[in-house]
Amino acid sequence: MTLPNNRTNKNSIPNRINLGISLILLLSLLGLIFSLTLVDNWWQISIVCLAYALVMNSSYAMLHEAEHYILHTNRRVNDAI
């Protein structure tokens, strides 16, 4: 199954853009986790944690789209994400 029953236009889901955004979000989260090893002050940690929370919110939104099979037209890609 590649599309849910309520999808009629296969091109309505921007597959490449969604995969690109997902990759950028993943790399951003990994970079923010790594940056925590470089900071020492409480205010620096607070800034990194706030940035992580904002990026993770967007990551959850993408994950939510994948759960409803509308992140990518291929179901296996949605499941992998």
Secondary structure, 3 states (H helix, E strand, C coil): CCCCCCCCCHHHCCHHHHHHHHHHHHHHHHHHHHHCCCCCCHHHHHHHHHHHHHHHHHHHHHHHHHHCCCCCCCHHHHHHC
